[in-house]
Amino acid sequence: MIYQFASISLNSESMCLHINGQLIEAEDRLVSLLIELVEHYPQHCDKDFILEKLWPETVVSDWSVSKLVSDTRHLFKKHGYEHEIIQTVRGRGYRLNAELGEQITVSEQTDLPQPLSVLPTQPKSNSGLLLIAVALVMVLAGVWLWSDSSQQGLVVSEPANSVGRLLWVDDNPDNNTVERQYLEQHNVTVYQVRSTEEALISLELYEYKAVISDMGRDGEVLAGLNLLKTMRAKHNATPFFLYTIVLTDAQHELMEQYHGQGVAVNPEQLYQLILPLYPHQ
């Protein structure tokens, strides 16, 4: 379906957003939020509904909704729309701006213009296909060589007396310098990454005896729990520990639900949890 109001157009099939006829680069979740608000107008959408629709089977907080709404408003102001496109219904949720809501028209997706990213159709010569194939082979070979050399480099760089690897996930690794140095003094080889994405890639490539993660990072309040949930969904049973300032009862229950091994809120607790996994040889 195509929803149009004022100078705005939303396509629920292609997940495209146009303002004044210009295709706007926007993440799918932002477009999905707008579509939900349009489809429910004049009613509002409460935060729980938005969380369920836009973050299915994912542990996130209300803050994620607030940030998405803020990002959406900022995007429209950036493109010259001065009014609040999304209204806050105090204590209840969010609703599309009433002035815009009264202008909504709906149409079926028919005879849509070709996407801008699609080149004019022209017959391709065999030489062109050959060049593409050669380029693809070279890229794949380069990736394989990089991956192989990276893995070898990791093994070589480990101290001879290492008792095992530990993966530490924190977007501010300098906050853990003292703890990392203490573990390294006990011959634990610590590898640091800053994001959930980097952590998941590392876990695919290498084996670790344990994973330590902070709770919130990159604007995601429950990033640590989401990493744990994703690991377990991938059948990765590496012992997982949260290192955070404070832990609520609800978060502790989620740790148990996703089979996390422990939570530490100070260095001493962390060492007591981690070091038994790394017996000295």
C-alpha positions in Angstrom: 0.0 0.0 0.0 1.0 3.6 -0.6 0.1 6.2 2.0 0.2 9.9 1.1 -0.3 13.0 3.2 1.0 16.5 2.5 4.3 16.1 0.7 5.0 12.7 2.2 4.7 9.3 0.7 5.1 5.9 2.4 5.3 2.6 0.5 4.6 -0.4 2.8 5.8 -2.9 0.2 9.2 -1.4 -0.7 9.6 0.4 2.7 10.4 3.6 0.9 9.9 7.1 2.2 9.5 10.1 -0.1 9.4 13.8 0.9 8.6 16.3 -1.8 9.2 13.5 -4.3 12.7 12.9 -3.1 13.6 9.4 -1.9 14.8 9.7 1.7 17.4 7.3 3.1 15.8 5.9 6.3 16.1 2.6 8.2 13.2 0.2 7.8 12.2 0.5 11.5 11.7 4.2 11.2 9.5 3.7 8.1 7.6 0.9 9.9 6.9 3.3 12.8 5.4 5.8 10.4 3.3 3.1 8.8 1.9 1.9 12.1 1.0 5.5 13.1 -0.7 6.1 9.8 -2.6 2.9 9.9 -3.8 3.5 13.4 -4.7 7.2 13.0 -6.7 8.8 14.7 -5.9 6.4 17.5 -2.5 6.4 19.2 0.0 3.6 19.5 1.3 2.8 23.0 4.9 2.0 23.6 4.3 -1.7 24.4 2.6 -2.1 21.0 5.5 -0.4 19.2 8.0 -2.5 21.0 6.2 -5.7 20.1 5.8 -4.7 16.4 9.2 -3.2 15.7 11.4 -5.3 18.0 9.8 -8.7 18.0 11.4 -11.3 20.3 14.0 -8.8 21.3 14.8 -7.4 24.7 14.7 -3.6 24.5 13.5 -0.9 26.8 11.0 2.0 26.4 14.0 4.2 25.7 14.4 2.5 22.3 11.0 3.7 21.3 11.6 7.3 22.5 14.9 7.4 20.6 13.3 6.1 17.4 10.6 8.8 17.7 13.2 11.4 18.3 15.2 10.2 15.2 12.1 10.4 13.1 11.3 13.9 14.1 14.9 14.9 13.5 14.8 13.4 10.0 11.8 15.3 8.9 13.1 18.6 10.3 16.4 17.9 8.5 14.3 17.8 5.2 12.4 21.0 5.9 9.3 19.8 7.8 9.1 22.1 10.8 6.1 20.7 12.6 6.1 17.7 14.9 5.3 14.9 12.6 4.7 12.6 15.7 2.6 13.8 18.6 3.2 12.5 22.1 0.0 11.4 23.9 1.1 11.9 27.5 1.1 8.7 29.5 -0.3 6.7 26.6 2.0 6.7 23.5 2.3 8.4 20.2 0.1 9.5 17.3 0.5 11.0 13.9 0.2 14.7 13.7 -3.5 15.5 13.4 -3.0 18.0 10.6 -1.3 15.3 8.6 -3.6 12.6 9.6 -6.6 14.4 8.1 -4.8 14.4 4.7 -4.1 10.6 4.5 -4.9 8.9 1.2 -4.4 5.3 0.5 -3.7 3.6 -2.9 -2.7 0.3 -4.2 0.8 -0.3 -5.5 0.4 -0.2 -9.3 2.6 1.0 -12.1 5.3 2.2 -9.8 8.3 3.8 -11.4 11.5 1.8 -11.6 13.7 2.2 -8.5 16.4 4.8 -8.9 19.1 2.2 -8.2 18.1 0.0 -11.2 20.1 0.7 -14.3 18.4 0.9 -17.7 18.1 -2.6 -19.1 20.7 -3.3 -21.7 22.0 -6.6 -23.0 25.2 -7.4 -21.3 28.1 -8.6 -23.4 29.9 -11.8 -22.5 33.1 -9.8 -21.8 31.2 -7.8 -19.2 30.0 -10.9 -17.5 33.5 -12.4 -17.6 35.0 -9.3 -15.9 32.3 -9.4 -13.2 33.1 -13.1 -12.6 36.9 -12.5 -12.4 36.3 -9.6 -10.0 34.1 -11.7 -7.7 36.7 -14.5 -7.6 39.4 -12.0 -6.7 37.2 -10.5 -3.9 36.4 -14.0 -2.5 40.1 -15.0 -2.6 41.1 -11.8 -0.8 38.5 -12.4 1.9 39.7 -16.0 2.4 43.3 -14.9 2.6 42.5 -12.1 5.1 40.5 -14.4 7.3 43.2 -17.1 7.2 46.0 -14.7 8.0 43.9 -13.0 10.8 43.2 -16.3 12.5 46.9 -17.3 12.3 47.9 -13.9 13.6 45.6 -14.3 16.6 47.1 -17.6 17.6 50.7 -16.4 17.2 50.1 -13.3 19.3 48.9 -15.2 22.3 51.5 -15.6 25.1 53.0 -19.1 25.5 51.8 -19.3 29.0 48.2 -18.3 28.2 45.6 -20.3 30.0 42.8 -19.4 27.6 41.0 -16.6 25.7 38.4 -14.3 27.1 36.2 -12.0 25.0 35.3 -8.6 26.6 32.6 -6.6 24.9 32.4 -2.9 25.9 32.1 0.3 23.9 34.4 2.0 26.4 37.2 -0.5 26.9 39.4 2.0 28.8 36.9 1.7 31.7 38.1 -1.9 32.3 41.9 -1.3 32.0 42.6 -2.3 35.7 40.5 -5.4 35.5 41.9 -6.5 32.2 45.5 -6.1 33.4 44.7 -8.1 36.5 43.3 -11.0 34.4 46.3 -10.8 32.1 48.6 -11.1 35.1 46.9 -14.4 35.7 47.7 -15.4 32.1 44.2 -14.9 30.8 44.4 -13.6 27.2 41.8 -10.9 26.9 40.4 -9.8 23.5 38.3 -6.6 23.4 35.6 -5.6 21.0 33.3 -2.6 21.1 30.0 -3.9 19.7 27.6 -6.8 19.7 28.2 -7.3 15.9 32.0 -7.6 16.5 31.4 -10.0 19.3 29.3 -12.3 17.3 31.8 -12.4 14.5 34.6 -13.2 16.9 32.6 -16.0 18.5 32.1 -17.4 15.0 35.8 -17.4 14.3 37.4 -18.3 17.6 36.7 -20.2 20.8 36.7 -18.4 24.1 36.4 -19.8 27.6 34.2 -16.9 28.7 32.5 -13.7 27.5 32.2 -10.5 29.6 29.8 -7.8 28.5 28.6 -4.5 29.7 24.9 -3.9 29.9 24.2 -0.9 27.7 26.1 0.4 24.6 25.6 2.1 21.3 22.3 3.6 22.6 20.9 0.2 23.4 20.1 -0.1 27.1 20.0 -3.9 27.2 22.7 -4.7 24.6 24.4 -7.2 26.9 21.3 -9.2 27.4 20.5 -9.2 23.7 24.0 -10.5 23.0 23.5 -13.3 25.4 20.1 -14.1 23.9 21.6 -14.2 20.4 24.4 -16.4 21.5 22.1 -18.9 23.0 19.9 -18.8 19.9 22.9 -19.7 17.9 23.6 -22.6 20.3 26.7 -21.0 21.6 27.1 -22.1 25.3 30.2 -20.1 26.1 30.0 -18.9 29.8 28.6 -15.4 29.8 29.0 -12.7 32.5 27.6 -9.2 32.8 29.8 -6.5 34.3 27.7 -3.6 35.1 27.1 -0.9 37.7 23.7 -2.1 39.0 21.4 -4.9 38.1 17.6 -4.9 38.6 15.6 -8.0 39.6 14.0 -8.1 36.1 17.4 -8.1 34.4 18.6 -10.8 36.7 15.6 -12.9 35.8 16.4 -12.4 32.1 20.0 -13.5 32.7 18.7 -16.7 34.2 16.2 -17.2 31.5 18.9 -16.9 28.8 21.3 -19.1 30.8 23.9 -16.5 31.7 26.5 -17.6 34.3 26.7 -14.5 36.5 26.7 -10.8 37.1 29.4 -8.7 38.8 29.1 -5.1 39.9 32.7 -4.7 41.2 36.2 -6.1 40.3 36.3 -8.5 43.2 33.1 -10.2 42.2 34.3 -10.3 38.6 37.5 -12.1 39.5 35.7 -14.6 41.6 33.5 -15.5 38.7 36.1 -15.5 35.9 39.3 -17.0 37.3 37.9 -20.4 38.3 37.4 -20.9 34.5 41.1 -20.5 33.9 43.1 -22.9 36.0 46.8 -22.4 35.9 48.7 -25.1 34.1 
